[in-house]
Amino acid sequence: MKKQVKVKYGGKETTYTINVMDLSGVSKNAATVTVNASASYGVSGNVVTVKSINDAVSVFKLLGTDDNTTKTINIAAGTYHEKVEFDIPNLHIVGAAEDAARTVIEFDLIAEYKCPGTDAAYSTDGSATVSVRAEAIGFHAENITFQNYYNTHERYLESQKIANALVPANESRNGNTMAVARLVQADKCVFDNVRFSSYHDTLYDYNGRHVYNNCFIEGRTDYVFGYGATSLFNNCTLNTIGANDVKNGGYVCATRGFVKHVNDWQQADTVIDYGYIFKGCTF
């Protein structure tokens, strides 16, 4: 059901339309959530239907689902323009079909963009379309695409112009064009048949143990990067965009084997035994 809410602030009044659902009859540990931008908000037994991925995460928070319970989010085919934060454990995100390109989460953000309401720029991790935060232990995704809009050479050139225009006049530097598709900071994460698409800094693989099975990862500069992670890439394809253009590009991987970030002249707290492991992959 839809409700109208009026908010007054600073002498101005704004009316918002919100969707209200009754979750009182939903079992907190048996619920699943369906995301479908074309459907209506609703509840049928223990299946809750919403229109956005962020709303789906909120449902489990509102229900108070136990940390150890697997929380399944089924996402219908389509492109969802959202910046998503996954910050609860044991989430299982499932796309609509075996073709991961049919279900896409995309956002258009680069590191030089300003944070809302401030003069500060986003950091590299802040540019991520999807962030799997440290609290999201046991995260599992399959049959889905995580994508930053700036994922072609043409769009990268566009991002350069935007980034350089955002650099303060008193700073003699080029703007930051890092455009992360997905950041993972949680332990015990698994990705099956997932696509990661951007150009500069696509996959921020950062801390914890992660497994990528039959995934497709594309970018041009440092597009698998991070530190502190032990990650197995099993039967994955890594696609360098514009590989024949020797004037433009960078490394496939850029990683440090430290548990936390340190500068070159500082000593790391802990050095991990294994970093990125590529088994049966195609470059």
N, C-alpha and C positions, 0 to 999 in steps of 0.2 A: 504494500500500500504506500502511496505517496503522501507526504506531509509537507506543508509550507512552514518554514521557520524564518522569522524576522530577526535580524541582528542589527543592533544600534552601536555605532562606535565612532567617536570623533564628530558627533553631530550628524552623521550620515546613517541612513537605514537601508539595509540590503535584504532582499528576500531570497532564500535558498529553497530548492526543492530537494528533499531527501527521501530515500527509500527506507521503509520500516518493515522489518521481518520479525515474526515471533519465533524465537529459537527455543522456547521453553520446552517443547516436546521432542527436541532433537537429543539423542544420546551423545554425550560429549566424546565418548571413546569409540563410537561406531559411525560417526558422521563422515561423509565425503562431500567435497565441494566441486560443483561443475561451473566452469567459467565459459560463458557464451555471450559475446557482445550483442548478438541478435535476439537473445531470449529475454524473458522478464525475470525480475527478482522473485524468488519464491522458495518454498519449503515443501518437500514431498517425502514424508517419512524421515529418514536420516540423510536425505540428499538435499543439499542447499545449493541453489543456483544464483550466481551473481554475474556481473558484467565485466569485472576487472580482476586481475591477479592480486592486486593489493587488497581488494575486498575479500578475496578468498582467504588470505592469510589472517585478516581481521576476524573472520568467522571462527577460526580455531582459537584465537585469543579470547574472543567473547564467550565461547563455550567452555573455556578452561580445560581443553583437552590435555591429558597427561603427557608429560615429556616423552615417556617411553613408547607411547602409542604412535603408530605410523599414520600420518595425516596426508591423505591422498587428494590432490587437486587435478581433476581432469579438464583439459583445456580444449575447447572446440577449435576447428581450423579457422585461421584468420590471422591478421596482424594486429597486435595489441600495442598501442603507442603508450608505453608506461615506463617510468623509472621505478624499479621494484627492489624492495629490501626483504630478504628472507632472514628472519632472526629468531625462529623457533626450531627446536630439534625434530628430526625424523620426518621431514617433509618429503613427499613423493610427488613430483610434478610430471604429468603424462600428457604428451601431445596427442592430437587427434588420430594420427595415422603413422605408419612406418616411414613415410616420406616426411622427414623432419622439417622440410622447407614449407610445409603446409601450415605449420603453427609457429608464429614468429612473435617474439617480444622485442620491440625496437624502441630506441630513444635517440634523440639528436643532441648530444652534449659533448663538448671538448673541455679540456682542463682549464682553458683560459676564460671560459664563461664565468660570470660573476654569480656568487651564491645569492639567492633571493634576499633582498633587504639589507645587503652589505656591499662593501667595496672589495671584499676578498674574493679571489678566484678559487674555483674548485681545484682540488688536488687531482692527481692522476686517478686515484681510486674513486674520487667523487664523480668522475666522468662516466662511471660504469652504468650501463643500462640495467644490469642485474647484479646485485651484491648478495653473496651468501656469507653472512656475518658469522663471527666466531661462535655465536650461540646456536647456529643451525647445524649442529653435529648430526651426522647421518643423513645429510641431504642427498636426494637421488632424483635425477632428471632423465627422461627418455623421450625420444621422438619429438624434439623441439629445437627451435633456433633461437639463440641469443645474439642480438645484432645491434651494433651501433650504426646509426644512419651514415656516418662518414666511412663507408666501407668500399669505396672505389677510388681510383686515382683522381678522377674528376672531382669527386666530393672531397678528397683530401686537399686538392688545390683550393677548393672553396673554403675549407676549414683553415688553411693557412692565411687567407685574406682576412677571415673573421678574427683569428687569433692575433694577427699582427695589428689589427685595428684596435684591439682591446688592450694592448700594452700601453702603460702610462707613458706620456711624452718624455718624462725624465729618465726613462730606462732604455739603455741601449742593448736591446736583445730582441730576438724573434719570439713571437708568441708560441705558447705550448699547444700542440695539436693532438696530444694524447686523447684517444677516444676508445675507451675500454668497452668491450661487449659484455664481459662477465668477470667479476672479481669473486674469488673464493678464499675465505679466511677460516673456514671450519674444517674440523678433522672428519675423517671417514666419509668422504663424499664420493659418489659414483655417478658417472655420466655415460649413458648408453644411447648410441645413435643420435648424438646431439651435434648441431652445427653452431660454430662460433664464427662470426663474421664482423670484421672491421678492417682498418688499414694500419694505423699506428697504435701499438699496444692493445691487441685484440683480447688476449686471454691472460688475465692477471692471476696467476697461480701462486698463492701466497699462504704459507703455513699449513701444516697438517698433512694427512695422507689422502691421496686422491687417485681414483682410477678412471680412465677414459677408454671406453670400448667402442670401436667402430665409429669414431667421431670424425667430423670434418672441421678443420681449423684453417681459416684464411686470413691473410694480412700481408703487410709489406715490410714493416720495420718493427723489430723486437716483438713479434706478435705472439710469442709464448714467453712470458717473463714473470719475474717475481723473486721471492727468496723464502727460505725456510720450509720448502715443501718437498716431500718425497712423493712423486707422481709417476704412475705407470700409464703410458700411452700405448694401448694395445690395438693393433690393426687400424690405426688412424691414418687419415690423409691430411697432410699439411701443404696447403696451397699458397705459394708466394705469388701475389698479384703482380703482374707486369714483370715476370722474372727475366724477360729478355731485354729489359731496359736497364742497362748497367749504370746509367747516370742517376737512377732513382732507387733508393732502397736501403735496407739495413740487414741485420741478422735475423734469422728465424727465432733464436732463443737468446734471452739475456737473463741470467739468474745467478744468485749467490746462495751458497749453501749454509747460510746462517739461520739460526732460529729467530733472531730479530735483526732488523737493519742496523748496520754499523758502517761508519766511514772507513775508507781504506787504511787510515792510520790508527784506527781503534781496534781493539781485540774483541772478537765475537764472544758472546756468552757461551754459545754452544755451536759447534759445527756438525751438521747432519752427515750421516754416512752415505746416503744416496739422494740424488736430486731428481732430475727428469730422466726417466727411462723409456726409451722408444723401442718397442718390440713389434716386428712385422709391419712397420709403418711405411707409407709411401710419401716421399717428398717430391 
